[in-house]
Amino acid sequence: MSEAVGATRDPAASRRVARPRNRRGEGVRLRAEILAAATGLLDHDDGRDVTLRAVARAVGIAAPSIYPHFPDRSALVLAVVREAFAELSGRLVVAVEDADGAERGLYAACYAYLDFAAAHPGRYRAMCGALRNPVVAGDLARLGAQTPRLFAGVLAECVAAGRSTSTDPSADAVALWLGLHGLAHQLTVSHAYPWPDDFVRRFVAPLSRTSPPLVPDVSDDSHCRQLVP
């Protein structure tokens, strides 16, 4: 009788997945599991639902077990955001390196950015300031600076190759990044909008000051329509 009453009072406990205890020295493994659970919740739910209790339930541990690794929710989500920025930077670097030429590299990086934002909307929102905590604001600003810095490097290569008339690649890269951010947001909220076939080229070309005509394959935005839910 008492067990039934207890189950009624704590429905969350009944849903907790049983998890074997880590052996001594396996704390790093538990931290990784906590991060993976928080990332999964952030990807599939509203960011406000990523609570320590929800993460603990997903891992199969008690909520206090998280504290030795992350003192609070903001620290946990910030760790997820750090990993997300690292993944995004890696994707952009690979996109540029695999492209044939600076201009193609620039467009490949733009597509990779939009692809990431579309595939991970929850993480992307958190990366762009969903953490309303002044304590981590500086960390977010530092992490966020990585993307325009990468675009500045690619844009400088376009200038050197005679494919861009930019006189300040760093400033133009910031403008390009803001354009990509705006489009990434609109693609998630304006599902029915009739986007032009070449809408990426239409804003990337002027913001990056690349010279038309573009090489044929970088002006084909047909695959970007797949980003619209």
Disulfide bonds with the S-S distance in Angstrom:
none
